């Protein structure tokens, strides 16, 4: 119980520090949200009109009062309203988050599973087809722009082959290509990590004993190195898992998916402080919880790490 309380206190303190820093950074962005909103409505931005918006949004108060007022409301479930649209932020997040979560987790799950098995085959046959393929995917994910690859996928699968309708089809059709895009840009690195872990185990002395028992090299490697490789891959994909909510911007914009990232892009352009603060607080909490869950999972797989 003491360890759990200590862990919870550490997470709460880290979250508060991130949220406070983000609050100051967001307010330091150039541009006045009131002026941006007024100009978007093709209305002259007079000083009195700007002051009215500031008063309505609470921007005429000190930063300290603004922060604690926002924090108290946020923790009680009142996330406020968007400065740009006037819609409740919490309801917007509830409707948009499932799309982002499905894209991020679906793509990362495909990449992790596919990368694990591809890495196993690459380690089993160095310089073979699987090894070259995993290296090509890893290099391609670092050198090719995601938006360009997404547009090519859109043109090929939706326009030329007409296999899916990403803009007007079912939820599954709308999610298919964004998930594949996220998986494509993650599977290469996952495969190389898996390949390195299996390759290290393949050279270990205890593998000779396993092969001496009559096991084939593939069976020995899979049976005796699978847990070690899975642990290594879990540690490698944890940072990506933490960004399944906030790292799907390109996929959402290219394929027109109404996820969180799309709303955040609009909020940045409009300097919508309320949306940006709520988003950063939400993503920060998600990242902290994912890292803590991954740490717990690693301890369960290998208690020696405690």
C-alpha positions in Angstrom: 0.0 0.0 0.0 2.8 2.4 0.9 4.5 1.8 -2.5 1.2 2.4 -4.3 0.6 5.6 -2.4 4.2 6.8 -3.2 3.7 5.9 -6.9 0.4 7.8 -7.0 1.9 10.8 -5.3 4.8 10.8 -7.8 2.5 10.6 -10.8 0.3 13.4 -9.4 3.3 15.7 -8.9 4.7 15.0 -12.3 1.3 15.7 -13.9 0.9 19.0 -12.0 4.4 20.1 -13.1 3.7 19.3 -16.8 0.3 21.0 -16.7 1.6 24.1 -15.1 4.5 24.4 -17.5 2.1 23.8 -20.5 -0.3 26.5 -19.1 2.5 29.1 -19.2 3.8 28.0 -22.6 0.3 28.1 -24.2 -0.3 31.6 -22.8 3.1 32.7 -24.2 2.2 31.8 -27.8 2.1 34.8 -30.1 -1.4 36.0 -31.1 -4.5 36.9 -29.2 -7.4 34.4 -29.4 -9.9 37.2 -29.2 -8.3 39.1 -32.2 -8.1 35.8 -34.2 -11.8 35.0 -33.5 -12.9 38.5 -34.3 -10.9 38.6 -37.6 -12.3 35.2 -38.6 -15.7 36.6 -38.4 -14.7 39.6 -40.6 -15.4 42.1 -37.8 -13.2 45.1 -36.9 -11.3 44.2 -33.7 -11.9 47.2 -31.5 -10.3 47.5 -28.1 -13.6 47.4 -26.3 -14.7 44.2 -28.2 -11.4 42.5 -27.4 -11.8 43.5 -23.7 -15.3 41.9 -23.6 -13.9 38.6 -24.9 -11.1 38.7 -22.4 -13.5 39.3 -19.6 -15.8 36.5 -20.8 -12.9 34.1 -21.0 -11.3 35.2 -17.7 -8.2 36.4 -19.5 -8.3 39.8 -17.6 -7.3 38.0 -14.4 -3.8 37.2 -13.2 -2.2 34.1 -14.6 -2.1 32.5 -11.1 -5.9 33.0 -10.7 -6.5 31.7 -14.2 -4.5 28.6 -13.6 -6.1 27.6 -10.3 -9.5 28.4 -11.6 -9.0 26.3 -14.6 -7.4 23.4 -12.6 -10.2 23.3 -10.1 -12.8 23.1 -12.9 -10.8 20.6 -14.9 -10.4 18.2 -11.9 -14.2 18.3 -11.2 -15.1 17.5 -14.8 -15.8 21.0 -16.1 -13.4 21.4 -18.9 -15.0 24.6 -20.1 -16.0 25.6 -23.6 -13.9 26.1 -26.8 -13.0 29.7 -27.4 -13.5 29.2 -31.2 -16.6 27.1 -31.4 -18.3 27.6 -28.0 -18.9 23.9 -27.7 -18.2 22.0 -24.5 -14.7 20.6 -24.6 -15.3 17.5 -22.6 -18.1 16.3 -25.0 -15.8 17.1 -27.9 -13.1 14.9 -26.4 -15.5 12.1 -25.7 -16.7 12.0 -29.3 -13.2 12.4 -30.8 -11.0 10.3 -28.5 -12.2 6.9 -29.7 -11.1 7.6 -33.2 -7.6 8.7 -32.2 -7.4 5.8 -29.7 -8.5 3.2 -32.4 -6.0 4.5 -34.9 -3.1 4.7 -32.5 -3.6 1.4 -30.7 -4.7 -0.5 -33.8 -1.6 0.7 -35.8 0.8 0.0 -32.9 -0.7 -3.4 -32.2 -0.2 -4.4 -35.8 3.3 -3.0 -35.8 4.3 -4.7 -32.6 2.9 -8.2 -33.5 4.2 -8.0 -37.1 7.5 -6.6 -36.0 8.0 -9.3 -33.3 7.5 -12.2 -35.8 9.5 -10.3 -38.6 12.3 -9.8 -36.2 12.3 -13.5 -35.2 12.6 -14.5 -38.9 15.3 -11.9 -39.5 17.4 -13.2 -36.6 16.9 -16.8 -37.6 18.1 -16.1 -41.2 20.5 -13.1 -41.1 20.9 -11.4 -44.5 17.7 -13.2 -45.6 14.5 -11.7 -47.0 13.0 -10.9 -43.6 16.2 -9.2 -42.5 16.4 -7.0 -45.6 12.7 -6.3 -45.4 12.9 -5.2 -41.8 15.8 -3.0 -42.5 14.1 -1.4 -45.5 10.9 -0.7 -43.4 13.0 0.9 -40.7 14.9 3.1 -43.1 11.8 4.0 -45.0 9.9 5.1 -41.9 12.8 7.5 -41.0 13.3 8.9 -44.5 9.8 9.1 -46.1 7.3 11.8 -45.1 4.2 10.2 -43.6 1.8 12.6 -45.3 3.2 11.7 -48.7 2.9 7.9 -48.0 -0.7 8.5 -46.8 -1.6 10.3 -50.0 -0.2 7.5 -52.1 -2.2 5.0 -50.1 -5.3 7.1 -50.5 -4.8 7.3 -54.3 -4.0 3.6 -54.7 -6.5 2.0 -52.4 -9.4 4.4 -52.6 -9.1 6.1 -56.0 -7.5 3.5 -58.3 -8.5 0.2 -56.8 -11.6 1.4 -55.0 -11.2 -1.1 -52.2 -12.3 1.2 -49.5 -14.3 4.4 -49.1 -12.2 6.3 -46.4 -14.4 9.5 -46.5 -17.9 8.0 -46.7 -17.7 4.4 -45.8 -18.3 2.6 -42.5 -16.2 3.3 -39.4 -14.1 0.3 -40.2 -13.4 1.6 -43.7 -12.5 5.0 -42.4 -10.1 3.5 -39.8 -8.4 1.0 -42.1 -6.0 3.2 -43.9 -5.0 5.4 -41.0 -4.3 2.2 -38.9 -2.2 0.8 -41.8 -0.3 4.1 -42.1 0.6 4.1 -38.4 1.6 0.4 -38.5 3.7 1.0 -41.6 5.8 3.7 -39.9 6.2 1.6 -36.7 6.8 -1.9 -37.8 10.3 -1.4 -39.1 11.7 -0.2 -35.8 9.8 -2.9 -33.9 11.2 -5.5 -36.1 14.8 -4.3 -35.7 14.5 -4.2 -31.9 13.0 -7.8 -32.0 15.7 -8.9 -34.4 18.5 -7.5 -32.2 17.0 -9.3 -29.1 16.6 -12.6 -30.8 20.1 -12.2 -32.5 21.7 -11.6 -29.1 20.0 -14.7 -27.7 21.0 -16.8 -30.7 24.7 -16.2 -29.9 24.4 -17.0 -26.2 26.1 -20.1 -24.9 22.9 -21.6 -23.5 21.5 -21.8 -27.0 24.0 -24.6 -27.7 22.5 -26.6 -24.8 19.0 -26.0 -26.1 20.1 -27.3 -29.6 21.9 -30.2 -28.0 18.6 -31.4 -26.5 17.4 -32.1 -30.0 15.4 -28.9 -30.6 15.7 -27.2 -34.0 17.3 -23.8 -34.1 13.9 -22.1 -34.7 12.2 -24.0 -31.9 15.1 -23.4 -29.5 15.2 -19.7 -30.3 11.5 -19.3 -30.0 11.1 -21.2 -26.8 14.1 -19.9 -24.9 14.4 -16.3 -26.3 10.8 -15.3 -26.8 10.3 -13.9 -23.3 13.5 -11.9 -23.4 12.7 -10.5 -26.8 9.2 -9.7 -25.8 10.5 -7.8 -22.8 12.9 -5.8 -24.9 10.2 -5.0 -27.4 7.8 -3.9 -24.7 10.4 -1.4 -23.4 11.0 -0.1 -27.0 7.3 0.4 -27.9 6.3 2.0 -24.6 7.2 5.6 -25.8 5.1 5.0 -28.9 2.2 3.5 -26.9 2.2 6.7 -24.8 1.6 8.7 -28.0 -1.3 6.7 -29.4 -3.6 9.6 -28.5 -1.4 12.5 -29.6 0.7 11.0 -32.4 -1.9 10.3 -35.1 -2.1 13.9 -36.5 -1.0 13.0 -40.0 -3.2 10.0 -40.3 -6.3 12.0 -39.1 -5.7 15.0 -41.4 -4.8 13.0 -44.5 -7.8 10.7 -44.3 -10.3 13.2 -42.8 -10.8 11.3 -39.5 -12.5 13.4 -36.8 -10.0 12.6 -34.1 -8.4 14.6 -31.3 -5.4 15.6 -33.3 -7.5 17.3 -36.0 -9.2 19.4 -33.3 -5.9 20.3 -31.7 -4.5 21.6 -35.1 -7.5 23.9 -35.3 -7.0 25.0 -31.7 -3.3 25.9 -32.3 -4.2 28.0 -35.3 -6.9 29.8 -33.3 -4.9 30.0 -30.1 -7.8 28.2 -28.3 -6.2 28.1 -24.8 -9.0 26.1 -23.3 -8.8 23.3 -25.8 -5.0 23.2 -25.8 -4.8 23.1 -22.0 -7.4 20.3 -21.7 -5.6 18.3 -24.4 -2.1 18.7 -22.9 -3.5 17.7 -19.4 -5.2 14.7 -20.9 -2.2 13.5 -22.9 0.2 14.1 -20.0 -2.0 11.9 -17.7 -2.2 9.2 -20.4 1.6 9.1 -20.9 2.3 8.9 -17.2 -0.2 6.1 -16.7 1.1 4.1 -19.7 4.7 4.4 -18.5 3.7 3.2 -15.0 1.7 0.3 -16.5 4.7 -0.6 -18.7 7.0 -0.5 -15.7 4.6 -2.8 -13.8 4.4 -5.2 -16.8 8.2 -5.4 -17.1 8.5 -6.2 -13.4 6.0 -9.0 -13.9 7.9 -10.4 -16.8 11.3 -10.0 -15.0 11.2 -9.5 -11.2 15.0 -9.0 -11.2 14.3 -5.4 -12.5 12.8 -4.5 -9.1 
